Amino acid sequence: MKDLSWLTAQPVAHRGYHDMNHAIWENTLSAFARAAEHGFAIECDLQYTADSVPVVFHDDDMLRLCGIKGDIREKTAGELGLVAIGGTADKVPTLGQLLRLVKGRVPIVLELKGRKGDDDGFADAVLETLENYQGHVALMSFDHWLLKDLKAQAPSYPLGLTAGGNQPEQFFVHEEAMQLGLDFISYFYGDLPNSFITKERSLGRPILTWTVRDQAGVDHTFRHADQMTFEGFDPSERLIA
C-alpha cells in the first residue's frame, strides 16, 4: 500500500485558505498562497475549459463568483484569466498557475468536477499539466467516470472518492467506485460514522472529511476519520481532540 501519511499530516484548506469570500476569495491564487504560508494542505476544484485547459473553479455557472452569467466550460482559459473573482484583483487561475505558485510547499488535493458526456480529455489534460511537478498531489472526484479515466492512465498520484451519505444503497455505489483500486476517501463529516467508512479505514485507507467549519466538526472528524478539510477558521487556534 502507498505511503499516504503526507495526505493526513496537516489540515486541508477547503478551496484554499480563504476568508469566506470577504477579501480573500475561494479557489484563488491569494487563497492558495495564504494556505501555503500557513502550512495547510490545499483542496481545490478543477473545471475544464472550451480550449481543454484545467482551471480552478467550483461552480458550473460564473454568476456567484464572478458576477456574470455564463457556463465556465464555454470560456477559454485566456478569457477566464481576465475575469475577476469577487471584484478582487484575483482572476480565474489555471491548474498550471496553481502549481507554479505552490512549488511543492504543501500538498494539493485536486477535485475534478465532471459533467457526464462532456469530459473527454479532462483527465488526460490534468495529468499532462501535472507532469514533472515536484510536490505531493492527490486527485479525487464524485464522478466515477472521471475516476475510471484517471485510473486507466495508471498515474503515480493517489486517487480518491469524494462522497457522502449514510444509506446502504449509497454505500453500494461507493463500494463500486472503490473497486477501481482507489487509495483514499473524502467524506462528508456529518455522515460519519457508518459501516462503509469503518470498513475502508480497517483496510488502511486514509479518510478526509469535508467541510468542517466549527469545533464540533473538528472533534467529530478526529473521532471517525484521519484529517479534515476545513474553512472559516484557523485550525491552529482550535483544540484538536
Salt bridges, closest charged atoms under 4 A:
GLU26 OE2 - ARG15 NH1 2.88
GLU26 OE2 - ARG64 NH2 2.85
GLU43 OE1 - HIS14 NE2 3.94
ASP45 OD2 - ARG15 NE 3.58
ASP59 OD1 - HIS58 ND1 2.62
ASP59 OD2 - ARG64 NE 2.82
ASP60 OD1 - ARG115 NH2 3.37
ASP71 OD2 - ARG115 NH1 2.75
GLU111 OE2 - LYS113 NZ 2.98
ASP118 OD2 - ARG73 NH1 3.58
ASP119 OD1 - ARG73 NH2 2.83
ASP183 OD2 - LYS2 NZ 3.36
GLU200 OE1 - ARG205 NH1 2.48
ASP226 OD1 - ARG201 NH2 2.73
GLU231 OE1 - HIS14 ND1 2.88
GLU231 OE1 - HIS18 NE2 3.05
GLU231 OE2 - ARG213 NE 2.71
